Amino acid sequence: MGHFNVSIFSIFSSLILFNIATIIIIAKRKNTAFIAKYSVNLLLISTLLAFLRLLFPIDLYYAKIIDIHKIYRFFKPFFTLQLFNDFALYQLLLFIWLLGFLLFGFYYLFISLFEIHKLNKLESINLPVIENLISQYPNRKIIIKVSTTVDIPKVWGFRACHLYVPDFSLSSEEWKFILEHEIEHIKLHDTFIKVLLLLVSAIFWWNPLMYILRKDIDQMLELRCDAKLIERYSKQQQTYYLETLLKVLKQKRASIISNSHNYMTASFVNYSAYSLTRQRFEIILDNNHRNKKLIFCYYALSILLFIASYFIILQPAKTVDTTNTPTLILHVSDDQYELYVNGKFSKTLNSTDIKKPQYSKYEIIERSQ
């Protein structure tokens, strides 16, 4: 092997670090002043790094080991409990994990496809003001449906823009704000991001923080979309944009679509998240100048913490006396061994490494429990 490995302890370490990062991100997402000062992109980058740390649980041989031997010794009898026919409890838990992934994956897939199916089956009416606005985007494929049964403007799409809007009484400029907002979601590949989030949520279906984070990421995508548009708008246009948000909220209507899960679509406003709507207003109205150098420092800090996290691993440390043996190999877990030279820890090995000529000549000692 090279200089890294994947073990049960590296996976455990990734889960712990991911949960810590998630708690911080969730807290900062609710901090309007923080987002207004440092931008929502900082949180999105931090979230991406947290997911990368979770999905790539690499165990570096020279990582700093944080000893969890006492915790490991306490839980090991529970997880290795033999249930029947050499079938241990940890194997049952792995089976439940896999079964949950398949069930949640199928559920998310079915609900998402059903959501799109219902939207595509809507009867569309003609709204000339929107048709005229769409003609201003000749380089983008826009498939639009105007329906009385749609509660709010919503969109999905990977390359083509599938837009569904209600027949609200809005001016041409207000419809343009809505159209630009929804098209921006497609430009930023938000549908693709939502699909990836559903996949990761299905894998880690048992982690309650995953559902909270997924909801917060949906809200961060809305804030990012606002930020991209506001960059191009004058102060007066920003005011009109907020007025359009309010006007859409006031024209809320009951709909057969409104109670569906928005797993695939992105909406112009969210009726069920008053705090998000308020936050969108406060961030847009905040005129404080951002310190780009300070923002860069936070980006650098996030990346450094991400890299540094790979130099920490939670696993049991040595529990036997190795000072009287010049060179030996200590078996610490199923596929993990530790090499000691002159009584001092040298490096971590795996089952492939110990078969190599330079290591096969040494005695292998089982860890004492």
Residue, then its C-alpha position, 0 to 999 in steps of 0.5 A: m500500500g501507499h501512505f494511506n488506508v481506509s479502516i473502521f476507525s478512519i470511517f468513525s473519525s470522518l463521521i465524528l468530524f463531519n457531525i462537528a462541522t455540520i453543527i457549526i454550519i447549521a449554527k452559522r446558517k442561521n446567523t444572518a449577520f455572519i452571512a451578510k458579512y462573509s457571504v453564503n459561499l463561505l458556508l457552501i464551500s465549508t459544507l462541500l469540504a465536510f462532505l468530502r471528508l465524510l465520503f473520503p475517510i482516508d487513514l494516513y499512516y502518519a496521522k496523530i492517533i487520539d486514543i479511544h481504547k477505553i471507549y473501544r473496549f467498552f463497545k467491542p463486546f456489544f458489536t461483536l456479540q454473536l447472535f447465531n451461526d457466527f453472525a455478529l451484531y455488527q454484521l446485522l447493523l451493516f445489513i440494516w444500514l444497507l437495507g435502509f440505504l436501498l429503501f430510502g434511495f428508492y423512496y427519494l427516487f420515487i417521490s422525485l419522479f412523481e413530483i416531476h410527473k405531476l408537474n409535467k401533467l399540468e394543463s398549461i394556459n397562455l400568458p403572453v407576458i411570459e412568452n415575450l420574456i422567454s424570447q429574450y433568452p434564445n441561447r437557453k432552452i426553457i420549457i414553461k408551464v403556466s397553471t392555476t394549480v401551481d402555488i409558487p414559481k418553481v424550476w428544475g433541470f440539468r441543461a434545459c430549464h423546466l419552469y412552472v408558474p402560477d397565473f399571478s397578476l404581476s407586471s412584466e418587470e416582476w415576471k422578469f425577476i422571477l424568470e431570472h431567479e429560476i434560470e439562475h438556479i439552473k445556471l448554478h446546477d442546483t438540481f444536480i446538487k439536490v440529487l447528490l444531497l438525496l444520494v448522500s442522505a440515503i447513504f447516511w439515512w440514520n444520521p439526523l443531522m443529515y436531514i437538518l443540513r440538507k434543509d439548510i443547504d436548500q436555503m443556502l442555495e436560495l441565498r446564493c441565487d439571490a446574491k448572484l442576481i443582486e450583484r447585477y441589480s441597482k439599488q432600485q432594482q434590488t428594492y423591486y426584487l424584494e417587492t416582488l418576493l412580497k407580492v408572490l407571498k401575498q398571492k399564495r393559493a392552495s394547490i395540489i402541488s403545494n404539499s409535495h416534497n420539493y426534492m428536485t425543484a427550487s422555488f422562488v419563495n418558501y411559504s413554510a420558512y418564514s425565517l428564510t424569507r426574513q433572512r433573504f430580506e435582511i441580507i439584501l438590505d445589508n449594505n455593509h462593505r465586505n472585507k475581501k481579505l478577511i473573507f479570503c482568510y476564512y476560506a483559507l482557514s476552512i481548507l486548512l482545517f479540512i487538510a488538518s483533519y486527515f492528520i487526526i484519527l480516533q482509534p485505540a492506541k497500544t496497550v501492551d508493553t513493547t519496550n523489551t522487544p527490538t522489533l515486532i508487529l502489534h495486531v490492533s484490529d481486523d486489517q490494522y497492524e502497528l510496527y514497533v522498532n526498539g520499543k517505539f511506534s514506527k508506522t501503521l500496516n495492513s494485512t497486505d503490508i505484513k506479507k511483504p518480505q521486510y515485515s513477514k519476518y517479524e513476530i505478530i502479537e495480538r493486542s491484549q484486551 
